[in-house]
Amino acid sequence: MAPLIDIIAGARPNFMKIASIIKALERDAADVLAYRLIHTGQHYDARMSDDFFRQLGIPAPHINFDVGSGSQAAQTAAIMIRYEALLQEAPSQLCLVVGDVTSTMACAITAQKLGVPVAHVEAGIRSGDWTMPEEINRMVTDSITNWFFTTSDGANANLARAGVTDDRIFFVGNTMIDTLVANLDRLAPPAFWDDLALVPQNYFVLTLHRPTNVDSNASLAAMLAAVAAATRGLPVIFPVHPRTAKTIRELGELPTSLHLVEPQAYLEFNYLVRNAKAVITDSGGVTEEATVMGVPCMTLRNSTERPETVSIGTNELLGTDPAALAGALDRLFSGAWRKGGIPPLWDGRAAGRIVAALKPLLCA
Ligand code: UD1
């Protein structure tokens, strides 16, 4: 029987990363490797999950743990209990996890404890900021990973420093960018594009969901006011993550140039980014997509686990002090924003390299 790979997906940023891996498995290894797609249910709203499966042609999950929301520990525990039961009943030969969400770490721990090897896609990146749950998830996952699939030289260096030997590190590129490259021609304007009379390069996209930015009413209100002021009255399209929506409901009136919309599906969101004057965000993945599309990107964080988006790409770290926005946008409006380039191997072919590496590892 062909070795069975569990592909784990739990939260929104996982879905674009697994889409290209599944396509490459079906294209290059259908006869030698089998897979079982497991959705943990960490994200469950249609707009956070189902829309991505539909638009990206991801097959329906074979199994859904339906864990839903909860504290970090509650979510981790619920995923581990369900995955452990599944592996005991129907073992697999590899647990493939992507990114840095709670589901990534929970499944890696469970698999390794049952003797199922772990492959981590997007391994080795580090922000150095232990206040972010994602950083803990990355560190724990990488400490029990067998095979590391990396997106950057920086990730390779971080892993080497931690004592990981070269034969376990595969520098393959970026599977999230595979999905972007494959879908560039399919990007489509959202329904509100005409209603708001949006014009390319004459509006901004804003995303905010980090607890440090959105869990306090006062700091979120100050940040939104600063964004509106610095963007000089141009429309700011703000797809609101469910976590952020909770705080926003408690704020008073917001500046009128901010257009709050539902979380967007993949093709609409990246259409908005591709045509924006700039993106203002606290996401990590969005900084990668903006870099590849050559769109100026301002990150409202003090650190990044993706330094190549700054050193090579279009991204700049502004920190979390709203006062930094005015100067950055002055530079943008004066035409001084760096053009940027594309990091090595972010070429749309990362998933094919992963499958090519997995075949000899699993079919020996
Ligand atoms: C998670 C990831 C983060 C990623 C983000 C993208 C972790 C630790 N964090 O953060 O890295 O950038 O996803 O979206 O895994 N909720 C809904 N509907 C949903 C999902 C969540 O309403 O479909 C609400 C819940 O009330 C929940 C809150 O949003 O409490 C936050 O969701 P959670 O999965 O805990 O983490 P995110 O902030 O989404």
Residues whose N, C-alpha, C, O or C-beta is under 5 A from the ligand:
A	BS01	UD1	A11 R12 P13 Q42 H43 Y44 D45 M48 S69 G70 D100 V101 T102 P133 E134 H209 P242 R243
